[in-house]
């Protein structure tokens, strides 16, 4: 099984410059990078402190549960461009703002599930990210969460409507889980679940197929300093340090001068970026931000192949993607999302000298 590798929430060093600054904006706007930066004075995030900006990065490192099986989705043809906002226009919902809470993982999950169920004809209300922030005990509320854990929570408990549990954590406080019942008062609200177990997409093509079938996929990437200055265009890393991991909702893709890009919905308000959205090159072309390098999650109903008989052999400890050879053990130690897919290059196949960052249950080939 191919694994998802998620992004580590990093700590902003004391005294580091504010990531929204004129030197970065000028470098972008006077260069040929394919995107435009906000003037810092007009950047909707410029009044946030560096610590508050770090608070918007909430995607934590995780290894997916062993029960997760990559989805095998079939579509007749994947076009060069696709935009679920147009294809499923009746399912499009307003852009929201997570504010000073590291709840990106919850917003992208709730919004992806809302879109998925709408496209699948289940007619859900807008679903509540606050449900996940307050009630998903496997994640950490405003301190961050993981995609495998929140989608397992969706399988177990579903999500109530936003009217039942309106977002109240914009100040950085998790709020107490009100269940049973609604935090907004009134009777208990029904919980909305996937009609089948959630799916994990482990390739670009699988993500594209899922967007075509169900309208959206939740994925992650690393936010670099220059991304905080983004205004419009097709983002590609130009300069700056990594700030942390961020979860978002992929709703389409396209090509510009043969450059592939994803169309992505953010959760920083509609005044940010391209009316709340951004376009970004794929991880193949930008290993720094690495959008969707670990695949994605969604609720995709449909037939899946029957498991082979007899049962498949135990997983081997090996590299399962081609770029692993570019990274040594030092990189693996600092970029935890590499480890699940680069086990051999990271040294996790060693019997005795296995590095401490490898999980104890990593299979060993001797």
C-alpha positions as CSV (number, residue, x, y, z in Angstrom):
1,X,0.0,0.0,0.0
2,X,1.3,3.4,-0.9
3,X,1.5,5.7,2.1
4,X,0.5,9.3,2.6
5,X,3.3,11.4,3.9
6,X,2.1,14.6,5.6
7,X,3.9,17.7,6.5
8,X,5.5,18.7,9.8
9,X,4.3,21.8,11.8
10,X,7.6,23.7,12.2
11,X,8.5,26.3,14.7
12,X,9.2,29.9,13.7
13,X,12.6,30.9,15.1
14,X,12.7,33.8,17.5
15,X,13.5,37.0,15.8
16,X,12.8,35.7,12.3
17,X,11.6,38.3,9.8
18,X,7.9,38.7,9.1
19,X,7.1,36.4,6.1
20,X,5.0,39.2,4.5
21,X,7.6,41.7,3.6
22,X,8.4,44.2,0.8
23,X,11.7,42.5,-0.2
24,X,9.8,39.3,-1.1
25,X,7.0,41.1,-2.9
26,X,9.4,43.2,-4.9
27,X,11.5,40.1,-5.9
28,X,8.3,38.3,-7.1
29,X,6.8,41.3,-8.9
30,X,10.0,42.3,-10.6
31,X,10.9,38.8,-11.7
32,X,9.5,36.2,-14.1
33,X,7.9,33.7,-11.7
34,X,4.5,33.3,-13.2
35,X,2.6,34.8,-10.2
36,X,2.1,38.1,-8.5
37,X,2.6,39.2,-4.9
38,X,0.5,41.5,-2.8
39,X,1.9,44.8,-1.8
40,X,2.5,44.2,2.0
41,X,0.3,47.1,3.0
42,X,-2.7,45.6,1.1
43,X,-2.0,42.0,2.0
44,X,-5.1,40.8,4.0
45,X,-2.8,38.8,6.3
46,X,-0.2,41.5,6.9
47,X,-1.6,42.6,10.3
48,X,-1.1,39.1,11.8
49,X,2.0,38.6,13.9
50,X,4.5,35.9,12.8
51,X,3.2,33.7,15.6
52,X,-0.4,34.2,14.4
53,X,0.6,33.3,10.9
54,X,2.2,30.1,12.2
55,X,-1.1,29.4,13.8
56,X,-2.7,29.1,10.4
57,X,-0.5,26.1,9.6
58,X,-2.1,23.1,11.2
59,X,-1.2,20.0,9.2
60,X,0.8,17.6,11.3
61,X,3.0,14.7,10.4
62,X,1.4,11.3,10.4
63,X,1.6,7.8,9.1
64,X,-1.8,6.6,7.6
65,X,-3.6,3.7,9.3
66,X,-2.8,0.3,7.9
67,X,-6.5,-0.1,7.1
68,X,-6.4,2.7,4.5
69,X,-6.4,1.3,1.0
70,X,-5.6,3.4,-2.0
71,X,-8.6,4.1,-4.2
72,X,-8.7,2.6,-7.7
73,X,-10.8,5.0,-9.7
74,X,-11.7,4.7,-13.3
75,X,-12.6,7.6,-15.6
76,X,-12.8,7.4,-19.4
77,X,-10.3,10.2,-19.9
78,X,-8.5,12.8,-17.8
79,X,-8.6,16.1,-19.7
80,X,-5.9,18.8,-19.7
81,X,-8.1,21.0,-17.6
82,X,-11.0,20.5,-15.2
83,X,-12.8,22.9,-12.8
84,X,-15.3,21.4,-10.3
85,X,-16.5,24.9,-9.6
86,X,-18.0,25.0,-13.1
87,X,-18.8,21.3,-13.5
88,X,-20.7,21.1,-10.2
89,X,-21.7,24.8,-9.9
90,X,-24.7,24.0,-7.7
91,X,-22.4,22.5,-5.0
92,X,-20.0,25.5,-4.8
93,X,-20.0,27.1,-1.3
94,X,-18.6,30.4,0.0
95,X,-14.9,30.7,1.0
96,X,-14.3,30.6,4.8
97,X,-11.6,31.8,7.2
98,X,-10.0,29.7,9.8
99,X,-8.4,32.9,11.4
100,X,-6.0,32.3,14.3
101,X,-6.6,28.6,14.7
102,X,-4.5,25.8,13.1
103,X,-7.7,24.2,11.8
104,X,-6.9,24.0,8.1
105,X,-7.1,20.2,8.4
106,X,-10.7,20.5,9.7
107,X,-11.8,23.1,7.2
108,X,-10.5,21.3,4.2
109,X,-12.0,18.0,5.4
110,X,-15.4,19.5,6.2
111,X,-15.5,21.4,2.9
112,X,-14.3,18.4,0.9
113,X,-16.9,16.1,2.5
114,X,-19.6,18.7,1.8
115,X,-18.7,18.9,-1.9
116,X,-18.4,15.1,-2.2
117,X,-21.8,14.4,-0.7
118,X,-23.4,17.2,-2.8
119,X,-21.9,15.8,-6.0
120,X,-23.0,12.3,-5.0
121,X,-26.6,13.6,-4.7
122,X,-26.8,13.4,-0.9
123,X,-27.8,17.1,-0.6
124,X,-26.0,17.9,2.6
125,X,-26.0,21.2,4.4
126,X,-22.6,23.0,4.8
127,X,-20.8,20.8,7.2
128,X,-19.0,21.9,10.4
129,X,-15.2,22.2,10.8
130,X,-15.9,23.0,14.4
131,X,-17.2,19.5,14.8
132,X,-13.7,18.2,14.0
133,X,-11.8,20.9,16.0
134,X,-13.9,20.3,19.2
135,X,-14.9,16.6,19.0
136,X,-12.2,14.7,17.1
137,X,-10.0,13.5,20.0
138,X,-7.5,11.9,17.8
139,X,-6.4,15.3,16.5
140,X,-5.4,18.4,18.3
141,X,-7.9,21.2,17.5
142,X,-6.2,24.5,16.9
143,X,-2.8,22.9,17.5
144,X,-3.2,20.9,14.3
145,X,-4.4,17.6,12.9
146,X,-3.8,14.9,10.3
147,X,-5.7,13.9,7.3
148,X,-5.8,10.1,8.1
149,X,-7.1,10.8,11.6
150,X,-9.8,13.3,10.6
151,X,-11.1,11.0,7.7
152,X,-11.2,8.1,10.1
153,X,-13.3,10.3,12.4
154,X,-15.6,11.0,9.5
155,X,-16.0,7.3,9.0
156,X,-16.8,6.7,12.7
157,X,-18.9,9.8,13.5
158,X,-19.6,11.8,10.4
159,X,-20.0,15.6,10.6
160,X,-22.9,17.7,11.8
161,X,-24.1,20.8,10.0
162,X,-22.4,24.2,10.4
163,X,-25.7,25.5,11.7
164,X,-25.5,23.0,14.5
165,X,-21.9,23.8,15.4
166,X,-20.9,27.2,14.0
167,X,-17.2,28.0,13.8
168,X,-16.1,29.5,17.1
169,X,-12.4,28.8,17.2
170,X,-11.1,31.7,15.2
171,X,-9.5,33.1,18.4
172,X,-7.4,29.9,18.8
173,X,-9.5,28.2,21.4
174,X,-10.8,24.7,20.6
175,X,-14.2,25.0,22.4
176,X,-15.8,22.1,24.2
177,X,-17.5,19.3,22.2
178,X,-21.3,19.8,22.8
179,X,-22.5,16.4,21.7
180,X,-25.1,15.1,22.0
181,X,-26.9,18.2,20.8
182,X,-25.7,21.3,19.1
183,X,-23.6,24.1,20.4
184,X,-26.0,26.5,18.8
185,X,-28.9,25.0,20.8
186,X,-31.9,23.1,19.6
187,X,-32.3,19.4,18.9
188,X,-29.5,17.0,18.1
189,X,-28.4,17.3,14.4
190,X,-27.9,14.3,12.1
191,X,-24.4,13.4,11.3
192,X,-23.4,13.2,7.6
193,X,-21.1,10.4,6.6
194,X,-19.6,8.9,3.4
195,X,-21.9,6.2,2.0
196,X,-18.8,4.1,1.9
197,X,-15.5,4.2,3.7
198,X,-13.4,7.2,2.7
199,X,-10.8,6.8,-0.1
200,X,-7.1,7.7,-0.1
201,X,-5.7,8.8,-3.5
202,X,-2.0,7.9,-3.9
203,X,-1.2,9.5,-7.3
204,X,-1.9,12.6,-9.3
205,X,-4.2,10.6,-11.6
206,X,-6.2,9.3,-8.7
207,X,-6.7,12.8,-7.3
208,X,-7.8,14.0,-10.7
209,X,-10.2,11.1,-11.1
210,X,-11.7,11.7,-7.6
211,X,-12.2,15.4,-8.4
212,X,-14.0,14.5,-11.6
213,X,-16.2,12.0,-9.7
214,X,-16.8,13.7,-6.4
215,X,-15.8,17.3,-6.8
216,X,-12.9,17.8,-4.4
217,X,-10.0,16.1,-2.6
218,X,-8.2,17.2,0.6
219,X,-4.4,17.4,0.3
220,X,-1.5,19.0,2.0
221,X,1.6,21.0,1.2
222,X,4.4,23.0,2.8
223,X,3.8,26.7,3.1
224,X,7.0,28.7,2.3
225,X,7.4,32.4,3.3
226,X,6.8,33.7,-0.2
227,X,3.4,31.9,-0.4
228,X,2.2,34.2,2.3
229,X,2.7,37.1,-0.2
230,X,0.6,35.4,-2.9
231,X,-2.0,37.5,-4.8
232,X,-2.6,35.8,-8.1
233,X,-1.1,33.6,-10.9
234,X,0.4,30.1,-10.8
235,X,2.5,29.8,-7.6
236,X,5.9,28.2,-7.6
237,X,8.4,28.6,-4.8
238,X,10.9,31.4,-5.3
239,X,12.4,32.3,-1.9
240,X,12.1,32.0,1.9
241,X,11.9,29.4,4.7
242,X,9.4,26.8,5.4
243,X,6.7,27.8,7.8
244,X,4.7,24.6,8.2
245,X,2.2,22.2,6.8
246,X,-1.2,23.3,5.5
247,X,-4.3,21.3,4.4
248,X,-6.4,22.6,1.5
249,X,-9.1,21.4,-1.0
250,X,-8.2,20.6,-4.6
251,X,-11.0,21.4,-7.0
252,X,-9.4,21.2,-10.4
253,X,-6.4,21.6,-12.6
254,X,-5.2,23.1,-15.8
255,X,-2.2,23.9,-18.0
256,X,-0.7,27.2,-19.0
257,X,2.1,27.2,-21.6
258,X,2.4,23.4,-20.9
259,X,2.8,24.1,-17.2
260,X,0.5,21.9,-15.1
261,X,-1.2,23.5,-12.1
262,X,-3.8,22.6,-9.4
263,X,-6.7,24.8,-8.6
264,X,-7.0,24.9,-4.9
265,X,-9.4,26.4,-2.3
266,X,-7.8,27.9,0.8
267,X,-9.4,28.8,4.2
268,X,-7.9,32.3,4.7
269,X,-11.0,34.3,3.6
270,X,-12.2,35.4,0.2
271,X,-10.0,38.5,0.2
272,X,-6.9,36.4,0.1
273,X,-5.4,35.2,-3.3
274,X,-7.7,34.7,-6.2
275,X,-10.9,35.3,-4.3
276,X,-9.9,32.7,-1.8
277,X,-8.4,30.3,-4.3
278,X,-4.9,29.8,-5.6
279,X,-3.2,28.0,-8.5
280,X,0.0,26.1,-7.8
281,X,2.4,23.9,-9.8
282,X,2.5,20.2,-8.9
283,X,5.2,18.7,-6.6
284,X,7.1,17.3,-9.6
285,X,7.9,20.9,-10.5
286,X,8.3,22.3,-7.0
287,X,9.6,20.0,-4.3
288,X,9.7,22.8,-1.8
289,X,6.0,23.4,-1.5
290,X,5.3,19.8,-2.6
291,X,1.5,20.2,-3.1
292,X,-0.2,16.8,-3.0
293,X,3.0,14.9,-2.9
294,X,1.3,12.6,-0.4
295,X,-1.9,12.1,-2.3
296,X,-5.2,13.1,-0.9
297,X,-8.4,12.1,0.9
298,X,-12.1,12.2,-0.2
299,X,-15.4,10.5,0.0
300,X,-15.7,8.8,-3.4
301,X,-18.6,6.3,-3.8
302,X,-18.2,3.6,-6.4
303,X,-17.1,0.1,-7.1
304,X,-13.6,-0.9,-6.1
305,X,-11.8,-4.0,-7.2
306,X,-12.2,-7.1,-5.1
307,X,-9.1,-8.0,-3.0
308,X,-6.9,-10.6,-4.6
309,X,-7.1,-14.2,-3.4
310,X,-5.1,-15.5,-1.7
311,X,-4.3,-12.5,0.5
312,X,-1.4,-10.3,-0.7
313,X,2.1,-10.9,0.8
314,X,3.2,-8.6,3.6
315,X,4.5,-5.2,2.6
316,X,8.2,-5.0,1.9
317,X,10.5,-2.3,3.2
318,X,11.4,-0.4,0.1
319,X,11.3,2.9,-1.8
320,X,8.0,3.2,-3.6
321,X,8.6,6.5,-5.5
322,X,11.4,7.4,-7.9
323,X,12.7,10.6,-6.2
324,X,13.8,8.9,-3.0
325,X,17.4,8.6,-4.2
326,X,17.7,12.4,-4.1
327,X,17.5,12.4,-0.3
328,X,19.8,11.0,2.3
329,X,19.1,10.2,6.0
330,X,19.8,13.8,7.1
331,X,16.9,15.0,4.9
332,X,14.7,12.1,6.1
333,X,15.2,13.2,9.7
334,X,14.1,16.8,8.9
335,X,11.4,16.0,6.3
336,X,9.3,13.3,8.0
337,X,6.8,13.0,5.1
338,X,9.6,11.3,3.1
339,X,9.9,8.4,5.5
340,X,6.9,6.3,4.6
341,X,7.6,6.2,0.9
342,X,11.4,6.3,1.0
343,X,11.9,3.6,3.7
344,X,15.0,2.1,2.0
345,X,16.8,5.4,1.3
346,X,15.9,6.6,4.8
347,X,17.5,3.6,6.4
348,X,14.3,2.1,7.8
349,X,15.1,-1.3,6.2
350,X,18.2,-1.7,8.3
351,X,18.0,-4.4,11.0
352,X,20.2,-3.1,13.8
353,X,21.3,0.4,12.7
354,X,17.8,1.7,11.9
355,X,17.5,5.4,12.7
356,X,15.2,6.5,15.6
357,X,12.8,8.3,13.3
358,X,11.7,5.0,11.8
359,X,8.5,3.5,13.3
360,X,9.1,0.4,15.4
361,X,6.6,-1.5,13.3
362,X,8.4,-0.7,10.0
363,X,8.9,-4.0,8.2
364,X,12.6,-5.0,8.0
365,X,14.1,-7.0,5.1
366,X,17.1,-9.0,6.0
